Amino acid sequence: MIDLDVIYAIKFVHAIGASVLFGTGLGIAFFMFKAHRTGHSGVIAVVARFVVIADFVFIATAVLVQPISGFALAWAIGLSPLDESWIVASLWLYVLVGLCWLPVVFIQMRIRDLAHQAAIKSQPLPRRYYRLYRIWFWLGWPAFAGVLAIFALMIWQPHWY
């Protein structure tokens, strides 16, 4: 049996990682949305620059930590992770969220660059910016719903088989 303090430490890391994923993702979405609403290329460029950094520093780190801490926690408390339906469902949702997040990171970098160029040249934002923003916006919804569903699965741990 693993020491209870070790289990609590793993659980703490896992909960912090989940919170960072959700909180940073929500914060990024809020700030990008608010910057976009200004229509000001300089504001959008600066906000997008910080958003890209936050994605790499916070979200990418949490993305790596979550499955490691999740599997460690499951094994530490005596579960066989791939035999638990709620963990398997969480993993599938995690993949779905990741498939939404990866293009979003590249879109944010492109939005940053387009807004920066428009600001430097004192030109309006190009059409491509608006098209990328719409894709970014709509990819955020399934990712947000997926993260909420993963939180629900972690808390309620339903069993389907």
ChimeraX attribute file (.defattr): number of C-alpha atoms within 10 A of each C-alpha:
attribute: neighborCount
match mode: 1-to-1
recipient: residues
	/A:1	6
	/A:2	10
	/A:3	9
	/A:4	11
	/A:5	9
	/A:6	12
	/A:7	17
	/A:8	13
	/A:9	13
	/A:10	20
	/A:11	18
	/A:12	14
	/A:13	19
	/A:14	22
	/A:15	17
	/A:16	15
	/A:17	23
	/A:18	21
	/A:19	14
	/A:20	17
	/A:21	21
	/A:22	19
	/A:23	14
	/A:24	18
	/A:25	21
	/A:26	14
	/A:27	14
	/A:28	19
	/A:29	17
	/A:30	12
	/A:31	16
	/A:32	22
	/A:33	15
	/A:34	14
	/A:35	19
	/A:36	18
	/A:37	11
	/A:38	11
	/A:39	13
	/A:40	15
	/A:41	25
	/A:42	20
	/A:43	20
	/A:44	26
	/A:45	25
	/A:46	14
	/A:47	22
	/A:48	26
	/A:49	18
	/A:50	14
	/A:51	23
	/A:52	19
	/A:53	14
	/A:54	16
	/A:55	20
	/A:56	13
	/A:57	11
	/A:58	16
	/A:59	22
	/A:60	14
	/A:61	14
	/A:62	24
	/A:63	17
	/A:64	11
	/A:65	16
	/A:66	19
	/A:67	15
	/A:68	14
	/A:69	20
	/A:70	22
	/A:71	17
	/A:72	18
	/A:73	22
	/A:74	18
	/A:75	14
	/A:76	19
	/A:77	13
	/A:78	11
	/A:79	14
	/A:80	12
	/A:81	17
	/A:82	13
	/A:83	10
	/A:84	17
	/A:85	16
	/A:86	22
	/A:87	23
	/A:88	13
	/A:89	17
	/A:90	21
	/A:91	17
	/A:92	14
	/A:93	20
	/A:94	20
	/A:95	14
	/A:96	15
	/A:97	21
	/A:98	15
	/A:99	14
	/A:100	20
	/A:101	22
	/A:102	12
	/A:103	14
	/A:104	22
	/A:105	17
	/A:106	14
	/A:107	19
	/A:108	23
	/A:109	18
	/A:110	17
	/A:111	25
	/A:112	24
	/A:113	17
	/A:114	19
	/A:115	28
	/A:116	21
	/A:117	18
	/A:118	18
	/A:119	18
	/A:120	10
	/A:121	9
	/A:122	11
	/A:123	11
	/A:124	13
	/A:125	20
	/A:126	13
	/A:127	10
	/A:128	12
	/A:129	19
	/A:130	13
	/A:131	12
	/A:132	16
	/A:133	20
	/A:134	12
	/A:135	14
	/A:136	22
	/A:137	14
	/A:138	12
	/A:139	18
	/A:140	19
	/A:141	13
	/A:142	16
	/A:143	22
	/A:144	18
	/A:145	13
	/A:146	21
	/A:147	21
	/A:148	14
	/A:149	16
	/A:150	23
	/A:151	17
	/A:152	14
	/A:153	17
	/A:154	15
	/A:155	10
	/A:156	10
	/A:157	15
	/A:158	14
	/A:159	10
	/A:160	8
	/A:161	7
